[in-house]
Each structure stands twice: as C-alpha cells, then as structure tokens.
Amino acid sequence: MPDRKQPNPGRNDLNSSTIEEFRARGGRVARFPNQPLLLLHHRGARTGIERVNPLAYLSIDGGFAVFASKGGAPTNPDWLYNLVANPDVAVEVGREVVAVRARVAQGEERDRIWEEQKRRNTAFAEYERKTTRRIPVVILERV
C-alpha cells in the first residue's frame, strides 16, 4: 500500500499542501469545494520512485476517471506516462485507500466521460480550449 508520509520526495509545492489538506480534512480541499479529488499513488516509469498527485475525478461504474489536462498545457502530465508504464496503482479517496488498474479510455467512452467532466466543471472546457492536444481520460478500475 502507498506510503502516506512523504508524498513526493524533494518537493515542497502546491501539490504537497493540497495533499496535506486532503488528508487532514478526509478528502476535502477548500480550493476545490465542488470538485471531488483523489490522491493518485504511482511509480516513476524510469525512476521507480513513488509519487502522489492530487487529481480531479469523476466516479464511473465503481471506479474513477481522471483527466490528463495539465491545466491545458501543450504536453501531457508525467503521471500519465507513469500509469501507462505501471498501471497497477492505488488511490486515496476520502479516507479510503483503493487498489486500481489504470487504462486510457478510447473512442466513445473517452468522449462521453470527457463531455460529462466539462459539464460538471467548466474549467476543463477551458483547458481544452488552451491546448491543441486531445486531453487523455484515464479509467482507474478497482482490482
């Protein structure tokens, strides 16, 4: 199971403070009052170092969908490459830790989930407008 003590070795940034608040408040973060968040535990594709990223999610079919938006940046976030290389990961949702397997959604499944996330949180529509890349949707299925 994931190490909950040191979220990202050597980093002291906004993600770290978000992770601390998430854990202290049972999964709630004041800056995101209407957006559910989870903590994704994954291993670096090259380094094998455990990383933790707070991510917006959408509940789907007993699992979770997360979005590789990177705020509309022109490149995918590093965590996406880590999940492709090492799909067996864990997430913290509220106070629960869940083992999941990641896969990148394709076609109609991806489009349907992406459109629903944009409907629920308009910031994601803005991320889409800011980039020329197709933002990946990752399904995290419970194992």
C-alpha positions as CSV (number, residue, x, y, z in Angstrom):
1,M,0.0,0.0,0.0
2,P,1.1,3.6,-0.5
3,D,3.4,5.5,1.8
4,R,1.3,8.3,3.2
5,K,4.2,10.1,5.0
6,Q,6.3,11.6,2.2
7,P,4.1,12.4,-0.9
8,N,6.8,13.5,-3.3
9,P,10.4,13.3,-2.1
10,G,12.3,16.5,-2.6
11,R,9.2,18.6,-3.5
12,N,7.6,21.3,-1.5
13,D,4.9,22.9,-3.6
14,L,1.2,23.4,-4.1
15,N,0.6,19.7,-4.6
16,S,2.2,18.9,-1.2
17,S,0.0,21.4,0.6
18,T,-3.1,20.1,-1.2
19,I,-2.2,16.5,-0.2
20,E,-1.7,17.6,3.4
21,E,-5.1,19.3,3.4
22,F,-6.8,16.4,1.7
23,R,-5.6,14.0,4.4
24,A,-6.3,16.4,7.3
25,R,-9.9,17.0,6.0
26,G,-10.9,13.5,4.9
27,G,-10.6,14.1,1.2
28,R,-11.9,17.7,1.1
29,V,-9.8,20.7,-0.1
30,A,-11.1,24.2,0.4
31,R,-9.8,25.5,-3.0
32,F,-11.9,22.8,-4.8
33,P,-15.2,22.8,-2.9
34,N,-17.3,21.4,-5.8
35,Q,-14.7,19.1,-7.4
36,P,-14.1,15.7,-6.0
37,L,-10.3,15.0,-5.6
38,L,-8.4,11.8,-5.2
39,L,-4.7,11.2,-4.5
40,L,-3.1,9.0,-7.1
41,H,-0.1,7.0,-6.0
42,H,2.1,5.9,-8.9
43,R,5.7,4.9,-9.6
44,G,8.0,6.8,-11.9
45,A,8.4,5.0,-15.3
46,R,12.2,5.5,-15.3
47,T,13.0,6.1,-11.6
48,G,10.6,3.7,-9.8
49,I,10.1,6.4,-7.2
50,E,6.6,6.6,-5.7
51,R,4.8,9.9,-6.5
52,V,1.5,11.2,-5.3
53,N,-0.7,13.6,-7.3
54,P,-4.0,15.2,-6.3
55,L,-6.4,14.9,-9.2
56,A,-9.9,15.8,-10.0
57,Y,-12.0,12.7,-10.7
58,L,-15.4,11.6,-11.9
59,S,-17.0,8.5,-10.4
60,I,-17.8,5.9,-13.0
61,D,-19.1,2.3,-12.8
62,G,-17.5,1.7,-9.3
63,G,-14.2,3.2,-10.4
64,F,-12.8,6.6,-11.2
65,A,-12.0,8.7,-14.3
66,V,-9.1,11.2,-14.1
67,F,-8.1,13.7,-16.7
68,A,-4.5,14.4,-18.0
69,S,-5.4,18.1,-18.6
70,K,-2.3,19.6,-17.0
71,G,-4.3,22.9,-16.9
72,G,-4.3,23.0,-20.7
73,A,-0.5,22.8,-21.1
74,P,0.8,21.6,-24.5
75,T,2.2,18.4,-23.0
76,N,0.8,15.5,-21.0
77,P,1.5,15.3,-17.3
78,D,4.3,12.9,-16.2
79,W,1.8,10.9,-14.2
80,L,0.2,9.7,-17.4
81,Y,3.4,8.1,-18.7
82,N,3.9,6.5,-15.3
83,L,0.4,4.9,-15.4
84,V,1.0,3.6,-18.9
85,A,4.3,2.0,-17.8
86,N,3.0,0.8,-14.4
87,P,-0.8,0.6,-14.5
88,D,-1.3,-1.1,-11.1
89,V,-1.6,1.7,-8.7
90,A,-3.5,3.0,-5.7
91,V,-5.7,6.0,-4.9
92,E,-6.8,7.6,-1.7
93,V,-10.5,8.7,-1.9
94,G,-11.7,10.3,1.3
95,R,-10.0,8.2,4.0
96,E,-10.1,5.0,1.9
97,V,-7.1,3.6,0.0
98,V,-8.1,1.6,-3.1
99,A,-6.0,-0.6,-5.4
100,V,-6.8,0.2,-9.0
101,R,-5.6,-0.6,-12.5
102,A,-5.2,2.3,-15.0
103,R,-6.1,2.3,-18.6
104,V,-6.5,5.1,-21.1
105,A,-10.1,5.5,-22.4
106,Q,-10.6,5.5,-26.1
107,G,-13.3,6.5,-28.6
108,E,-16.8,7.0,-27.5
109,E,-16.0,6.0,-23.9
110,R,-13.4,8.8,-23.7
111,D,-15.6,11.3,-25.3
112,R,-18.7,10.6,-23.1
113,I,-16.7,10.8,-19.9
114,W,-14.8,14.0,-21.0
115,E,-18.0,15.7,-22.0
116,E,-19.5,14.9,-18.6
117,Q,-16.5,16.3,-16.8
118,K,-16.6,19.5,-18.8
119,R,-20.3,19.8,-18.0
120,R,-19.6,19.4,-14.2
121,N,-16.6,21.6,-14.1
122,T,-16.2,24.2,-16.8
123,A,-12.5,24.7,-16.0
124,F,-11.9,21.5,-18.1
125,A,-13.6,23.1,-21.1
126,E,-11.1,26.0,-20.7
127,Y,-8.2,23.5,-20.5
128,E,-9.4,22.0,-23.8
129,R,-9.5,25.5,-25.4
130,K,-6.0,26.3,-24.3
131,T,-4.3,23.2,-25.9
132,T,-4.1,21.6,-29.3
133,R,-3.7,18.1,-27.9
134,R,-6.5,15.7,-27.2
135,I,-6.7,15.5,-23.4
136,P,-6.4,11.9,-22.3
137,V,-9.0,10.4,-19.9
138,V,-7.7,7.6,-17.7
139,I,-10.0,5.0,-16.1
140,L,-9.0,3.6,-12.7
141,E,-10.8,0.3,-12.2
142,R,-10.9,-1.3,-8.8
143,V,-9.0,-4.6,-8.5
